[in-house]
Amino acid sequence: MIRDNYAHVRFSASVRCDRLRASGKPVRGAVARMTTLSLEETARQNAYLKLRNAQLESDLRDVSAEAERLRQIVERLYGRAPRIPDSQSS
């Protein structure tokens, strides 16, 4: 939800600024309003990125644990015996 709000605010500000540029009016006021909006935008984006970072770190730990578990299963199934060379490759 935070991400959706961020995208909407960014798009709206961008469209307003483009309209002002197209009309030939000075963009100073729009830039000042966008700077104020940018602080709120940045705070929302920062909160979203912190949450997403925590989720990704958790996913990485889960995948690492699963990879280790699968490695142990393969090791138990096949053991650490040396591989038998193919007779066809000689």
PDB file of N, CA, C and O in Angstrom, chain B, residues numbered from 101:
ATOM      1  N   MET B 101       0.815  -1.180   0.000  1.00  0.00           N
ATOM      2  CA  MET B 101       0.000   0.000   0.000  1.00  0.00           C
ATOM      3  C   MET B 101       0.871   1.262   0.000  1.00  0.00           C
ATOM      4  O   MET B 101       0.569   2.232  -0.695  1.00  0.00           O
ATOM      5  N   ILE B 102       1.934   1.238   0.772  1.00  0.00           N
ATOM      6  CA  ILE B 102       2.835   2.388   0.808  1.00  0.00           C
ATOM      7  C   ILE B 102       3.423   2.608  -0.573  1.00  0.00           C
ATOM      8  O   ILE B 102       3.540   3.746  -1.027  1.00  0.00           O
ATOM      9  N   ARG B 103       3.788   1.540  -1.234  1.00  0.00           N
ATOM     10  CA  ARG B 103       4.395   1.653  -2.553  1.00  0.00           C
ATOM     11  C   ARG B 103       3.410   2.269  -3.540  1.00  0.00           C
ATOM     12  O   ARG B 103       3.793   3.127  -4.336  1.00  0.00           O
ATOM     13  N   ASP B 104       2.144   1.845  -3.500  1.00  0.00           N
ATOM     14  CA  ASP B 104       1.138   2.379  -4.399  1.00  0.00           C
ATOM     15  C   ASP B 104       0.953   3.872  -4.181  1.00  0.00           C
ATOM     16  O   ASP B 104       0.863   4.629  -5.149  1.00  0.00           O
ATOM     17  N   ASN B 105       0.895   4.308  -2.933  1.00  0.00           N
ATOM     18  CA  ASN B 105       0.745   5.730  -2.630  1.00  0.00           C
ATOM     19  C   ASN B 105       1.928   6.517  -3.175  1.00  0.00           C
ATOM     20  O   ASN B 105       1.760   7.593  -3.749  1.00  0.00           O
ATOM     21  N   TYR B 106       3.108   5.980  -2.993  1.00  0.00           N
ATOM     22  CA  TYR B 106       4.320   6.654  -3.462  1.00  0.00           C
ATOM     23  C   TYR B 106       4.259   6.853  -4.972  1.00  0.00           C
ATOM     24  O   TYR B 106       4.549   7.942  -5.466  1.00  0.00           O
ATOM     25  N   ALA B 107       3.887   5.818  -5.704  1.00  0.00           N
ATOM     26  CA  ALA B 107       3.835   5.903  -7.162  1.00  0.00           C
ATOM     27  C   ALA B 107       2.786   6.925  -7.599  1.00  0.00           C
ATOM     28  O   ALA B 107       3.019   7.685  -8.539  1.00  0.00           O
ATOM     29  N   HIS B 108       1.645   6.951  -6.931  1.00  0.00           N
ATOM     30  CA  HIS B 108       0.584   7.885  -7.285  1.00  0.00           C
ATOM     31  C   HIS B 108       1.027   9.330  -7.057  1.00  0.00           C
ATOM     32  O   HIS B 108       0.826  10.186  -7.918  1.00  0.00           O
ATOM     33  N   VAL B 109       1.625   9.597  -5.909  1.00  0.00           N
ATOM     34  CA  VAL B 109       2.077  10.954  -5.590  1.00  0.00           C
ATOM     35  C   VAL B 109       3.143  11.398  -6.576  1.00  0.00           C
ATOM     36  O   VAL B 109       3.119  12.533  -7.052  1.00  0.00           O
ATOM     37  N   ARG B 110       4.064  10.521  -6.880  1.00  0.00           N
ATOM     38  CA  ARG B 110       5.141  10.856  -7.809  1.00  0.00           C
ATOM     39  C   ARG B 110       4.585  11.168  -9.191  1.00  0.00           C
ATOM     40  O   ARG B 110       4.998  12.139  -9.825  1.00  0.00           O
ATOM     41  N   PHE B 111       3.645  10.343  -9.660  1.00  0.00           N
ATOM     42  CA  PHE B 111       3.054  10.545 -10.977  1.00  0.00           C
ATOM     43  C   PHE B 111       2.273  11.856 -11.008  1.00  0.00           C
ATOM     44  O   PHE B 111       2.391  12.620 -11.966  1.00  0.00           O
ATOM     45  N   SER B 112       1.482  12.124  -9.978  1.00  0.00           N
ATOM     46  CA  SER B 112       0.675  13.346  -9.935  1.00  0.00           C
ATOM     47  C   SER B 112       1.554  14.589  -9.971  1.00  0.00           C
ATOM     48  O   SER B 112       1.272  15.530 -10.712  1.00  0.00           O
ATOM     49  N   ALA B 113       2.605  14.595  -9.182  1.00  0.00           N
ATOM     50  CA  ALA B 113       3.510  15.753  -9.151  1.00  0.00           C
ATOM     51  C   ALA B 113       4.198  15.925 -10.493  1.00  0.00           C
ATOM     52  O   ALA B 113       4.372  17.049 -10.965  1.00  0.00           O
ATOM     53  N   SER B 114       4.584  14.836 -11.102  1.00  0.00           N
ATOM     54  CA  SER B 114       5.249  14.880 -12.401  1.00  0.00           C
ATOM     55  C   SER B 114       4.320  15.455 -13.469  1.00  0.00           C
ATOM     56  O   SER B 114       4.741  16.275 -14.286  1.00  0.00           O
ATOM     57  N   VAL B 115       3.066  15.028 -13.464  1.00  0.00           N
ATOM     58  CA  VAL B 115       2.094  15.506 -14.448  1.00  0.00           C
ATOM     59  C   VAL B 115       1.843  16.999 -14.260  1.00  0.00           C
ATOM     60  O   VAL B 115       1.801  17.753 -15.232  1.00  0.00           O
ATOM     61  N   ARG B 116       1.677  17.427 -12.999  1.00  0.00           N
ATOM     62  CA  ARG B 116       1.453  18.848 -12.737  1.00  0.00           C
ATOM     63  C   ARG B 116       2.630  19.691 -13.228  1.00  0.00           C
ATOM     64  O   ARG B 116       2.434  20.736 -13.849  1.00  0.00           O
ATOM     65  N   CYS B 117       3.825  19.243 -12.954  1.00  0.00           N
ATOM     66  CA  CYS B 117       5.024  19.983 -13.358  1.00  0.00           C
ATOM     67  C   CYS B 117       5.123  20.036 -14.883  1.00  0.00           C
ATOM     68  O   CYS B 117       5.475  21.072 -15.446  1.00  0.00           O
ATOM     69  N   ASP B 118       4.816  18.932 -15.549  1.00  0.00           N
ATOM     70  CA  ASP B 118       4.845  18.904 -17.017  1.00  0.00           C
ATOM     71  C   ASP B 118       3.820  19.865 -17.606  1.00  0.00           C
ATOM     72  O   ASP B 118       4.099  20.546 -18.593  1.00  0.00           O
ATOM     73  N   ARG B 119       2.630  19.922 -16.999  1.00  0.00           N
ATOM     74  CA  ARG B 119       1.590  20.843 -17.484  1.00  0.00           C
ATOM     75  C   ARG B 119       2.040  22.296 -17.350  1.00  0.00           C
ATOM     76  O   ARG B 119       1.820  23.114 -18.244  1.00  0.00           O
ATOM     77  N   LEU B 120       2.668  22.598 -16.229  1.00  0.00           N
ATOM     78  CA  LEU B 120       3.139  23.972 -16.034  1.00  0.00           C
ATOM     79  C   LEU B 120       4.220  24.329 -17.053  1.00  0.00           C
ATOM     80  O   LEU B 120       4.210  25.429 -17.606  1.00  0.00           O
ATOM     81  N   ARG B 121       5.132  23.425 -17.301  1.00  0.00           N
ATOM     82  CA  ARG B 121       6.182  23.677 -18.283  1.00  0.00           C
ATOM     83  C   ARG B 121       5.581  23.891 -19.670  1.00  0.00           C
ATOM     84  O   ARG B 121       6.010  24.776 -20.410  1.00  0.00           O
ATOM     85  N   ALA B 122       4.586  23.076 -20.017  1.00  0.00           N
ATOM     86  CA  ALA B 122       3.950  23.170 -21.328  1.00  0.00           C
ATOM     87  C   ALA B 122       3.197  24.491 -21.486  1.00  0.00           C
ATOM     88  O   ALA B 122       3.105  25.030 -22.589  1.00  0.00           O
ATOM     89  N   SER B 123       2.664  25.006 -20.387  1.00  0.00           N
ATOM     90  CA  SER B 123       1.898  26.261 -20.469  1.00  0.00           C
ATOM     91  C   SER B 123       2.808  27.476 -20.567  1.00  0.00           C
ATOM     92  O   SER B 123       2.336  28.573 -20.867  1.00  0.00           O
ATOM     93  N   GLY B 124       4.090  27.305 -20.323  1.00  0.00           N
ATOM     94  CA  GLY B 124       5.031  28.405 -20.414  1.00  0.00           C
ATOM     95  C   GLY B 124       5.135  29.219 -19.129  1.00  0.00           C
ATOM     96  O   GLY B 124       5.880  30.198 -19.074  1.00  0.00           O
ATOM     97  N   LYS B 125       4.396  28.824 -18.098  1.00  0.00           N
ATOM     98  CA  LYS B 125       4.465  29.540 -16.815  1.00  0.00           C
ATOM     99  C   LYS B 125       5.741  29.133 -16.079  1.00  0.00           C
ATOM    100  O   LYS B 125       6.266  28.042 -16.302  1.00  0.00           O
ATOM    101  N   PRO B 126       6.239  30.004 -15.205  1.00  0.00           N
ATOM    102  CA  PRO B 126       7.427  29.625 -14.436  1.00  0.00           C
ATOM    103  C   PRO B 126       7.110  28.444 -13.515  1.00  0.00           C
ATOM    104  O   PRO B 126       5.999  28.317 -13.002  1.00  0.00           O
ATOM    105  N   VAL B 127       8.096  27.601 -13.323  1.00  0.00           N
ATOM    106  CA  VAL B 127       7.890  26.367 -12.568  1.00  0.00           C
ATOM    107  C   VAL B 127       8.331  26.521 -11.120  1.00  0.00           C
ATOM    108  O   VAL B 127       8.254  25.554 -10.362  1.00  0.00           O
ATOM    109  N   ARG B 128       8.777  27.668 -10.716  1.00  0.00           N
ATOM    110  CA  ARG B 128       9.308  27.854  -9.363  1.00  0.00           C
ATOM    111  C   ARG B 128       8.349  27.406  -8.277  1.00  0.00           C
ATOM    112  O   ARG B 128       8.741  26.659  -7.381  1.00  0.00           O
ATOM    113  N   GLY B 129       7.096  27.848  -8.339  1.00  0.00           N
ATOM    114  CA  GLY B 129       6.121  27.467  -7.315  1.00  0.00           C
ATOM    115  C   GLY B 129       5.916  25.966  -7.267  1.00  0.00           C
ATOM    116  O   GLY B 129       5.801  25.376  -6.193  1.00  0.00           O
ATOM    117  N   ALA B 130       5.872  25.357  -8.438  1.00  0.00           N
ATOM    118  CA  ALA B 130       5.667  23.913  -8.512  1.00  0.00           C
ATOM    119  C   ALA B 130       6.862  23.182  -7.910  1.00  0.00           C
ATOM    120  O   ALA B 130       6.704  22.179  -7.215  1.00  0.00           O
ATOM    121  N   VAL B 131       8.047  23.691  -8.182  1.00  0.00           N
ATOM    122  CA  VAL B 131       9.242  23.050  -7.630  1.00  0.00           C
ATOM    123  C   VAL B 131       9.243  23.159  -6.111  1.00  0.00           C
ATOM    124  O   VAL B 131       9.610  22.206  -5.424  1.00  0.00           O
ATOM    125  N   ALA B 132       8.837  24.306  -5.580  1.00  0.00           N
ATOM    126  CA  ALA B 132       8.781  24.474  -4.129  1.00  0.00           C
ATOM    127  C   ALA B 132       7.768  23.512  -3.521  1.00  0.00           C
ATOM    128  O   ALA B 132       8.032  22.902  -2.485  1.00  0.00           O
ATOM    129  N   ARG B 133       6.600  23.373  -4.167  1.00  0.00           N
ATOM    130  CA  ARG B 133       5.594  22.432  -3.650  1.00  0.00           C
ATOM    131  C   ARG B 133       6.107  21.002  -3.758  1.00  0.00           C
ATOM    132  O   ARG B 133       5.865  20.188  -2.868  1.00  0.00           O
ATOM    133  N   MET B 134       6.807  20.695  -4.829  1.00  0.00           N
ATOM    134  CA  MET B 134       7.333  19.339  -4.996  1.00  0.00           C
ATOM    135  C   MET B 134       8.407  19.038  -3.959  1.00  0.00           C
ATOM    136  O   MET B 134       8.545  17.891  -3.534  1.00  0.00           O
ATOM    137  N   THR B 135       9.163  20.038  -3.547  1.00  0.00           N
ATOM    138  CA  THR B 135      10.174  19.823  -2.515  1.00  0.00           C
ATOM    139  C   THR B 135       9.509  19.447  -1.205  1.00  0.00           C
ATOM    140  O   THR B 135       9.977  18.544  -0.512  1.00  0.00           O
ATOM    141  N   THR B 136       8.425  20.125  -0.856  1.00  0.00           N
ATOM    142  CA  THR B 136       7.683  19.783   0.350  1.00  0.00           C
ATOM    143  C   THR B 136       7.104  18.387   0.217  1.00  0.00           C
ATOM    144  O   THR B 136       7.152  17.594   1.157  1.00  0.00           O
ATOM    145  N   LEU B 137       6.560  18.092  -0.945  1.00  0.00           N
ATOM    146  CA  LEU B 137       6.008  16.772  -1.189  1.00  0.00           C
ATOM    147  C   LEU B 137       7.115  15.725  -1.143  1.00  0.00           C
ATOM    148  O   LEU B 137       6.891  14.602  -0.691  1.00  0.00           O
ATOM    149  N   SER B 138       8.285  16.083  -1.600  1.00  0.00           N
ATOM    150  CA  SER B 138       9.388  15.131  -1.641  1.00  0.00           C
ATOM    151  C   SER B 138       9.779  14.653  -0.254  1.00  0.00           C
ATOM    152  O   SER B 138      10.178  13.500  -0.093  1.00  0.00           O
ATOM    153  N   LEU B 139       9.674  15.512   0.752  1.00  0.00           N
ATOM    154  CA  LEU B 139      10.011  15.086   2.109  1.00  0.00           C
ATOM    155  C   LEU B 139       9.049  14.004   2.587  1.00  0.00           C
ATOM    156  O   LEU B 139       9.469  13.005   3.171  1.00  0.00           O
ATOM    157  N   GLU B 140       7.767  14.205   2.338  1.00  0.00           N
ATOM    158  CA  GLU B 140       6.773  13.189   2.709  1.00  0.00           C
ATOM    159  C   GLU B 140       6.985  11.924   1.879  1.00  0.00           C
ATOM    160  O   GLU B 140       6.922  10.804   2.386  1.00  0.00           O
ATOM    161  N   GLU B 141       7.232  12.135   0.618  1.00  0.00           N
ATOM    162  CA  GLU B 141       7.477  11.031  -0.294  1.00  0.00           C
ATOM    163  C   GLU B 141       8.686  10.212   0.153  1.00  0.00           C
ATOM    164  O   GLU B 141       8.648   8.981   0.171  1.00  0.00           O
ATOM    165  N   THR B 142       9.741  10.905   0.508  1.00  0.00           N
ATOM    166  CA  THR B 142      10.970  10.245   0.941  1.00  0.00           C
ATOM    167  C   THR B 142      10.750   9.466   2.222  1.00  0.00           C
ATOM    168  O   THR B 142      11.277   8.363   2.372  1.00  0.00           O
ATOM    169  N   ALA B 143       9.977  10.021   3.152  1.00  0.00           N
ATOM    170  CA  ALA B 143       9.690   9.318   4.404  1.00  0.00           C
ATOM    171  C   ALA B 143       8.909   8.033   4.125  1.00  0.00           C
ATOM    172  O   ALA B 143       9.196   6.990   4.712  1.00  0.00           O
ATOM    173  N   ARG B 144       7.920   8.110   3.226  1.00  0.00           N
ATOM    174  CA  ARG B 144       7.141   6.907   2.881  1.00  0.00           C
ATOM    175  C   ARG B 144       8.021   5.882   2.186  1.00  0.00           C
ATOM    176  O   ARG B 144       7.957   4.688   2.480  1.00  0.00           O
ATOM    177  N   GLN B 145       8.841   6.360   1.262  1.00  0.00           N
ATOM    178  CA  GLN B 145       9.717   5.448   0.541  1.00  0.00           C
ATOM    179  C   GLN B 145      10.715   4.798   1.495  1.00  0.00           C
ATOM    180  O   GLN B 145      10.990   3.604   1.380  1.00  0.00           O
ATOM    181  N   ASN B 146      11.257   5.565   2.431  1.00  0.00           N
ATOM    182  CA  ASN B 146      12.200   5.040   3.398  1.00  0.00           C
ATOM    183  C   ASN B 146      11.560   3.947   4.255  1.00  0.00           C
ATOM    184  O   ASN B 146      12.167   2.903   4.491  1.00  0.00           O
ATOM    185  N   ALA B 147      10.325   4.192   4.722  1.00  0.00           N
ATOM    186  CA  ALA B 147       9.615   3.191   5.524  1.00  0.00           C
ATOM    187  C   ALA B 147       9.382   1.925   4.712  1.00  0.00           C
ATOM    188  O   ALA B 147       9.569   0.816   5.212  1.00  0.00           O
ATOM    189  N   TYR B 148       8.974   2.094   3.459  1.00  0.00           N
ATOM    190  CA  TYR B 148       8.744   0.939   2.591  1.00  0.00           C
ATOM    191  C   TYR B 148      10.032   0.157   2.372  1.00  0.00           C
ATOM    192  O   TYR B 148      10.034  -1.071   2.466  1.00  0.00           O
ATOM    193  N   LEU B 149      11.127   0.855   2.083  1.00  0.00           N
ATOM    194  CA  LEU B 149      12.399   0.183   1.804  1.00  0.00           C
ATOM    195  C   LEU B 149      12.937  -0.545   3.032  1.00  0.00           C
ATOM    196  O   LEU B 149      13.521  -1.622   2.908  1.00  0.00           O
ATOM    197  N   LYS B 150      12.746   0.032   4.208  1.00  0.00           N
ATOM    198  CA  LYS B 150      13.181  -0.653   5.433  1.00  0.00           C
ATOM    199  C   LYS B 150      12.407  -1.953   5.626  1.00  0.00           C
ATOM    200  O   LYS B 150      12.984  -2.989   5.954  1.00  0.00           O
ATOM    201  N   LEU B 151      11.093  -1.884   5.419  1.00  0.00           N
ATOM    202  CA  LEU B 151      10.265  -3.080   5.543  1.00  0.00           C
ATOM    203  C   LEU B 151      10.662  -4.122   4.501  1.00  0.00           C
ATOM    204  O   LEU B 151      10.807  -5.302   4.821  1.00  0.00           O
ATOM    205  N   ARG B 152      10.837  -3.688   3.268  1.00  0.00           N
ATOM    206  CA  ARG B 152      11.202  -4.621   2.192  1.00  0.00           C
ATOM    207  C   ARG B 152      12.576  -5.238   2.425  1.00  0.00           C
ATOM    208  O   ARG B 152      12.782  -6.419   2.146  1.00  0.00           O
ATOM    209  N   ASN B 153      13.507  -4.452   2.931  1.00  0.00           N
ATOM    210  CA  ASN B 153      14.840  -4.959   3.242  1.00  0.00           C
ATOM    211  C   ASN B 153      14.766  -6.052   4.305  1.00  0.00           C
ATOM    212  O   ASN B 153      15.421  -7.088   4.185  1.00  0.00           O
ATOM    213  N   ALA B 154      13.962  -5.817   5.346  1.00  0.00           N
ATOM    214  CA  ALA B 154      13.801  -6.826   6.398  1.00  0.00           C
ATOM    215  C   ALA B 154      13.189  -8.103   5.831  1.00  0.00           C
ATOM    216  O   ALA B 154      13.604  -9.204   6.193  1.00  0.00           O
ATOM    217  N   GLN B 155      12.203  -7.962   4.942  1.00  0.00           N
ATOM    218  CA  GLN B 155      11.588  -9.136   4.324  1.00  0.00           C
ATOM    219  C   GLN B 155      12.591  -9.906   3.479  1.00  0.00           C
ATOM    220  O   GLN B 155      12.635 -11.135   3.531  1.00  0.00           O
ATOM    221  N   LEU B 156      13.388  -9.199   2.710  1.00  0.00           N
ATOM    222  CA  LEU B 156      14.369  -9.862   1.849  1.00  0.00           C
ATOM    223  C   LEU B 156      15.468 -10.542   2.657  1.00  0.00           C
ATOM    224  O   LEU B 156      15.922 -11.627   2.293  1.00  0.00           O
ATOM    225  N   GLU B 157      15.898  -9.916   3.748  1.00  0.00           N
ATOM    226  CA  GLU B 157      16.900 -10.549   4.605  1.00  0.00           C
ATOM    227  C   GLU B 157      16.345 -11.835   5.210  1.00  0.00           C
ATOM    228  O   GLU B 157      17.054 -12.836   5.305  1.00  0.00           O
ATOM    229  N   SER B 158      15.084 -11.807   5.617  1.00  0.00           N
ATOM    230  CA  SER B 158      14.442 -12.995   6.158  1.00  0.00           C
ATOM    231  C   SER B 158      14.350 -14.091   5.086  1.00  0.00           C
ATOM    232  O   SER B 158      14.627 -15.259   5.359  1.00  0.00           O
ATOM    233  N   ASP B 159      13.960 -13.703   3.872  1.00  0.00           N
ATOM    234  CA  ASP B 159      13.885 -14.665   2.771  1.00  0.00           C
ATOM    235  C   ASP B 159      15.253 -15.274   2.475  1.00  0.00           C
ATOM    236  O   ASP B 159      15.359 -16.472   2.212  1.00  0.00           O
ATOM    237  N   LEU B 160      16.290 -14.457   2.519  1.00  0.00           N
ATOM    238  CA  LEU B 160      17.646 -14.944   2.264  1.00  0.00           C
ATOM    239  C   LEU B 160      18.059 -15.977   3.312  1.00  0.00           C
ATOM    240  O   LEU B 160      18.647 -17.006   2.977  1.00  0.00           O
ATOM    241  N   ARG B 161      17.752 -15.701   4.574  1.00  0.00           N
ATOM    242  CA  ARG B 161      18.066 -16.678   5.638  1.00  0.00           C
ATOM    243  C   ARG B 161      17.311 -17.973   5.411  1.00  0.00           C
ATOM    244  O   ARG B 161      17.873 -19.056   5.580  1.00  0.00           O
ATOM    245  N   ASP B 162      16.033 -17.878   5.028  1.00  0.00           N
ATOM    246  CA  ASP B 162      15.229 -19.077   4.783  1.00  0.00           C
ATOM    247  C   ASP B 162      15.786 -19.895   3.620  1.00  0.00           C
ATOM    248  O   ASP B 162      15.869 -21.121   3.707  1.00  0.00           O
ATOM    249  N   VAL B 163      16.164 -19.229   2.544  1.00  0.00           N
ATOM    250  CA  VAL B 163      16.693 -19.927   1.370  1.00  0.00           C
ATOM    251  C   VAL B 163      18.042 -20.562   1.701  1.00  0.00           C
ATOM    252  O   VAL B 163      18.325 -21.677   1.262  1.00  0.00           O
ATOM    253  N   SER B 164      18.867 -19.868   2.464  1.00  0.00           N
ATOM    254  CA  SER B 164      20.173 -20.427   2.852  1.00  0.00           C
ATOM    255  C   SER B 164      19.997 -21.676   3.705  1.00  0.00           C
ATOM    256  O   SER B 164      20.708 -22.664   3.527  1.00  0.00           O
ATOM    257  N   ALA B 165      19.053 -21.625   4.625  1.00  0.00           N
ATOM    258  CA  ALA B 165      18.788 -22.793   5.478  1.00  0.00           C
ATOM    259  C   ALA B 165      18.254 -23.954   4.645  1.00  0.00           C
ATOM    260  O   ALA B 165      18.627 -25.105   4.870  1.00  0.00           O
ATOM    261  N   GLU B 166      17.389 -23.658   3.692  1.00  0.00           N
ATOM    262  CA  GLU B 166      16.845 -24.701   2.823  1.00  0.00           C
ATOM    263  C   GLU B 166      17.940 -25.303   1.942  1.00  0.00           C
ATOM    264  O   GLU B 166      17.960 -26.517   1.737  1.00  0.00           O
ATOM    265  N   ALA B 167      18.838 -24.489   1.423  1.00  0.00           N
ATOM    266  CA  ALA B 167      19.939 -24.993   0.598  1.00  0.00           C
ATOM    267  C   ALA B 167      20.849 -25.907   1.416  1.00  0.00           C
ATOM    268  O   ALA B 167      21.298 -26.943   0.924  1.00  0.00           O
ATOM    269  N   GLU B 168      21.117 -25.526   2.650  1.00  0.00           N
ATOM    270  CA  GLU B 168      21.951 -26.367   3.523  1.00  0.00           C
ATOM    271  C   GLU B 168      21.262 -27.700   3.813  1.00  0.00           C
ATOM    272  O   GLU B 168      21.899 -28.753   3.822  1.00  0.00           O
ATOM    273  N   ARG B 169      19.947 -27.633   4.051  1.00  0.00           N
ATOM    274  CA  ARG B 169      19.193 -28.863   4.322  1.00  0.00           C
ATOM    275  C   ARG B 169      19.226 -29.789   3.107  1.00  0.00           C
ATOM    276  O   ARG B 169      19.409 -30.997   3.255  1.00  0.00           O
ATOM    277  N   LEU B 170      19.055 -29.240   1.924  1.00  0.00           N
ATOM    278  CA  LEU B 170      19.089 -30.059   0.709  1.00  0.00           C
ATOM    279  C   LEU B 170      20.486 -30.624   0.461  1.00  0.00           C
ATOM    280  O   LEU B 170      20.624 -31.764   0.016  1.00  0.00           O
ATOM    281  N   ARG B 171      21.517 -29.837   0.744  1.00  0.00           N
ATOM    282  CA  ARG B 171      22.891 -30.331   0.587  1.00  0.00           C
ATOM    283  C   ARG B 171      23.130 -31.537   1.491  1.00  0.00           C
ATOM    284  O   ARG B 171      23.765 -32.511   1.087  1.00  0.00           O
ATOM    285  N   GLN B 172      22.615 -31.461   2.718  1.00  0.00           N
ATOM    286  CA  GLN B 172      22.772 -32.582   3.653  1.00  0.00           C
ATOM    287  C   GLN B 172      22.011 -33.821   3.188  1.00  0.00           C
ATOM    288  O   GLN B 172      22.485 -34.944   3.359  1.00  0.00           O
ATOM    289  N   ILE B 173      20.840 -33.619   2.604  1.00  0.00           N
ATOM    290  CA  ILE B 173      20.064 -34.757   2.088  1.00  0.00           C
ATOM    291  C   ILE B 173      20.815 -35.440   0.956  1.00  0.00           C
ATOM    292  O   ILE B 173      20.917 -36.666   0.921  1.00  0.00           O
ATOM    293  N   VAL B 174      21.343 -34.638   0.027  1.00  0.00           N
ATOM    294  CA  VAL B 174      22.097 -35.200  -1.101  1.00  0.00           C
ATOM    295  C   VAL B 174      23.327 -35.934  -0.582  1.00  0.00           C
ATOM    296  O   VAL B 174      23.664 -37.012  -1.072  1.00  0.00           O
ATOM    297  N   GLU B 175      23.988 -35.359   0.397  1.00  0.00           N
ATOM    298  CA  GLU B 175      25.172 -35.989   0.970  1.00  0.00           C
ATOM    299  C   GLU B 175      24.816 -37.333   1.607  1.00  0.00           C
ATOM    300  O   GLU B 175      25.562 -38.303   1.475  1.00  0.00           O
ATOM    301  N   ARG B 176      23.681 -37.385   2.296  1.00  0.00           N
ATOM    302  CA  ARG B 176      23.256 -38.658   2.912  1.00  0.00           C
ATOM    303  C   ARG B 176      22.901 -39.683   1.855  1.00  0.00           C
ATOM    304  O   ARG B 176      23.213 -40.864   2.010  1.00  0.00           O
ATOM    305  N   LEU B 177      22.245 -39.248   0.768  1.00  0.00           N
ATOM    306  CA  LEU B 177      21.837 -40.181  -0.281  1.00  0.00           C
ATOM    307  C   LEU B 177      23.022 -40.745  -1.051  1.00  0.00           C
ATOM    308  O   LEU B 177      23.086 -41.946  -1.311  1.00  0.00           O
ATOM    309  N   TYR B 178      23.947 -39.886  -1.410  1.00  0.00           N
ATOM    310  CA  TYR B 178      25.049 -40.304  -2.270  1.00  0.00           C
ATOM    311  C   TYR B 178      26.358 -40.498  -1.529  1.00  0.00           C
ATOM    312  O   TYR B 178      27.304 -41.049  -2.090  1.00  0.00           O
ATOM    313  N   GLY B 179      26.432 -40.067  -0.310  1.00  0.00           N
ATOM    314  CA  GLY B 179      27.652 -40.220   0.468  1.00  0.00           C
ATOM    315  C   GLY B 179      28.795 -39.422  -0.119  1.00  0.00           C
ATOM    316  O   GLY B 179      28.620 -38.663  -1.072  1.00  0.00           O
ATOM    317  N   ARG B 180      29.952 -39.602   0.453  1.00  0.00           N
ATOM    318  CA  ARG B 180      31.134 -38.884  -0.030  1.00  0.00           C
ATOM    319  C   ARG B 180      32.087 -39.825  -0.771  1.00  0.00           C
ATOM    320  O   ARG B 180      33.283 -39.547  -0.860  1.00  0.00           O
ATOM    321  N   ALA B 181      31.576 -40.915  -1.294  1.00  0.00           N
ATOM    322  CA  ALA B 181      32.401 -41.881  -2.028  1.00  0.00           C
ATOM    323  C   ALA B 181      32.896 -41.239  -3.317  1.00  0.00           C
ATOM    324  O   ALA B 181      32.193 -40.434  -3.927  1.00  0.00           O
ATOM    325  N   PRO B 182      34.111 -41.599  -3.729  1.00  0.00           N
ATOM    326  CA  PRO B 182      34.627 -41.035  -4.974  1.00  0.00           C
ATOM    327  C   PRO B 182      33.772 -41.454  -6.152  1.00  0.00           C
ATOM    328  O   PRO B 182      33.194 -42.541  -6.150  1.00  0.00           O
ATOM    329  N   ARG B 183      33.689 -40.610  -7.142  1.00  0.00           N
ATOM    330  CA  ARG B 183      32.896 -40.937  -8.319  1.00  0.00           C
ATOM    331  C   ARG B 183      33.588 -42.009  -9.149  1.00  0.00           C
ATOM    332  O   ARG B 183      34.813 -42.030  -9.265  1.00  0.00           O
ATOM    333  N   ILE B 184      32.799 -42.881  -9.713  1.00  0.00           N
ATOM    334  CA  ILE B 184      33.338 -43.927 -10.575  1.00  0.00           C
ATOM    335  C   ILE B 184      33.463 -43.353 -11.980  1.00  0.00           C
ATOM    336  O   ILE B 184      32.479 -42.871 -12.541  1.00  0.00           O
ATOM    337  N   PRO B 185      34.669 -43.398 -12.559  1.00  0.00           N
ATOM    338  CA  PRO B 185      34.833 -42.813 -13.899  1.00  0.00           C
ATOM    339  C   PRO B 185      34.038 -43.578 -14.938  1.00  0.00           C
ATOM    340  O   PRO B 185      33.862 -44.792 -14.832  1.00  0.00           O
ATOM    341  N   ASP B 186      33.557 -42.859 -15.946  1.00  0.00           N
ATOM    342  CA  ASP B 186      32.826 -43.466 -17.049  1.00  0.00           C
ATOM    343  C   ASP B 186      33.782 -44.290 -17.888  1.00  0.00           C
ATOM    344  O   ASP B 186      34.881 -43.838 -18.210  1.00  0.00           O
ATOM    345  N   SER B 187      33.367 -45.499 -18.243  1.00  0.00           N
ATOM    346  CA  SER B 187      34.227 -46.312 -19.098  1.00  0.00           C
ATOM    347  C   SER B 187      34.153 -45.837 -20.541  1.00  0.00           C
ATOM    348  O   SER B 187      35.059 -46.114 -21.327  1.00  0.00           O
ATOM    349  N   GLN B 188      33.086 -45.125 -20.903  1.00  0.00           N
ATOM    350  CA  GLN B 188      32.927 -44.646 -22.284  1.00  0.00           C
ATOM    351  C   GLN B 188      33.807 -43.440 -22.576  1.00  0.00           C
ATOM    352  O   GLN B 188      34.191 -43.216 -23.724  1.00  0.00           O
ATOM    353  N   SER B 189      34.129 -42.661 -21.548  1.00  0.00           N
ATOM    354  CA  SER B 189      34.903 -41.440 -21.783  1.00  0.00           C
ATOM    355  C   SER B 189      36.380 -41.724 -22.030  1.00  0.00           C
ATOM    356  O   SER B 189      37.080 -40.833 -22.510  1.00  0.00           O
ATOM    357  N   SER B 190      36.898 -42.927 -21.725  1.00  0.00           N
ATOM    358  CA  SER B 190      38.307 -43.226 -21.935  1.00  0.00           C
ATOM    359  C   SER B 190      38.615 -43.612 -23.340  1.00  0.00           C
ATOM    360  O   SER B 190      39.768 -43.893 -23.665  1.00  0.00           O
TER     361      SER B 190
END
